[in-house]
Amino acid sequence: MPYIQKSNPFKKATRKVCLPANKIRSMSSEERQKVINAKKAAADKGKKVRSSKSWIRDGSTRSKGLRDWVKQDWRQVANPDKKCGE
């Protein structure tokens, strides 16, 4: 009997992309779509992290530290009306 690899139910990749609301507002629709497509492509491959080519490096989401970073208003890029956990 051949070995069949079972998928791990705990390693499901999400297709949701979350960024601070201020960053989403400053992005163009093309930039937003690029980030969303990168996350979907990674999820289709079973990965949890999107490609480093789609990282946002403009410095607009910088914070003073982890505490400040966590307190930012994180929203879904595809639908900014929804918070990240929704």
C-alpha positions, -999 to +999 in steps of 0.1 A: +000+000+000+015+034-010+021+060+016-005+088+014+004+120+031-025+135+050-030+172+052-025+186+087-057+204+098-036+228+119-015+240+090-042+257+069-030+288+052-052+318+054-060+340+024-067+371+045-042+400+043-041+424+072-023+457+074-027+489+095-056+510+083-033+540+077-012+520+053-042+506+034-055+542+029-022+553+015-019+523-010-031+525-046-056+499-058-029+482-078-007+479-047-035+464-027-043+439-054-007+429-057-006+421-020-039+402-021-028+381-051+006+373-034-012+360-003-037+339-023-008+324-044+010+315-012-021+300+004-027+279-027+008+264-023+000+257+014+023+285+027+013+308+055+035+338+044+033+357+012+062+362-011+089+387+001+085+404-033+051+418-020+065+431+013+058+468+020+090+487+027+081+523+025+083+529+063+047+541+067+039+513+092+069+519+114+063+520+151+082+527+183+082+490+193+061+459+196+036+475+219+029+503+195+028+480+165+001+458+182-021+488+191-024+499+155-058+496+138-053+464+117-077+459+089-083+434+060-068+447+028-095+432+007-123+448+028-110+476+051-143+479+068-135+446+086-110+442+114-083+417+109-099+391+132-133+391+116 
